[in-house]
Amino acid sequence: MVGTSFPVTQLVSEHRQLAAAEAHLAAVRHEDQLLAEQRSLLQSPVATGRLARERYQLVGPGQTLYQVVGPAGTSTGSPDGIPAGDPASQPLVPPSKAPNMTPQLGLLGAGAGTGATTGAAKSSAASAAGAPDFWGRVERVLEFWR
């Protein structure tokens, strides 16, 4: 008598709907928990400032924002608008593989700090010793941005 008055197919269908609703409720509760954790992390002024700098390029009083743009006509390599050849998009280099940062001997000059020679004499002496002159160094630095 129960089988005829209560169709079994309707009972199975309602059981599936109930299971789907419970799964959706669990997902919503998990998302709510993640959002509550994020809200608690963003309560500190340090985190808010970091977020403002990263997402909106905001700076504090007395700070200056520098934006490096690529050459005209180049496409961006990421959704952030960073050009594909920008060194900022490269992975970090571990200190053990960092380039040698010792100053070049030609840049120091023999009479550095004594004031015995003029700038022109220093430049000609440095270029004669095989070290690049001022414009050579400028050109080498600018080649970095190609």
Summary of the structure (lengths in Angstrom):
residues: 146
radius of gyration: 32.4
end to end distance: 84.9
largest distance: 115.8
contacts: 240
relative contact order: 0.04
helix: 55%
strand: 1%
